[in-house]
Amino acid sequence: MDMLFKIADAAAHGILYFMGFASILSVSIMFERYFSLKKVGDQSKELAKDFRRVLEDQDLSEIEALSKKTSSLEGRALGYGLNHVKKNGTEGLDEIFNSFKTIERPVLEKNLTVLGTIASNAPYVGLLGTVMGIMKAFNDLANAPGQGNEVVMAGIGHALVSTAIGLAVAIPAVMAFNFFQKKVGMVLNNIDAARDLCLAYTKTRRA
């Protein structure tokens, strides 16, 4: 039994070190994704404005000019779509855009799975550390009955640090994960808009 409590004590300390590592990893991913998606997001916003202008002016002749903006994902997707239409017609156009999204999605969502895993599991890992610490606190009380509540309170206080750290790691990770997912969703929605404009442009030219 004593061995079990020793393992619990070691695990409680190990979990704190693990949570420190998870915190560093989480922050690193946040910075990397922020700067990577910021550039993509800024380009996407510009293309969205151009798409809106095309819709408002009903001037589909600008579509070819937008397809030449290959620095943006939407521009490249539009270019691939127009090239496909010129060679093969509208048959298979949806598949071209869906394939483009499938290829680009992992790049946009790079490391977001890790961030989401940290966000969802950090509180539970912290809670596990707290349970281990409380076990150690009650074992200390059993071995030193004359110490009274001071031993238990001190042990529980240390144990609750794990839960606090788990929440401190999880809350920013959840917020960042949702923010980045929204950014990725905006880009993918703009690619869908590019597909629809490509189809509209093709039908107009055919008419």
Disulfide bonds with the S-S distance in Angstrom:
none
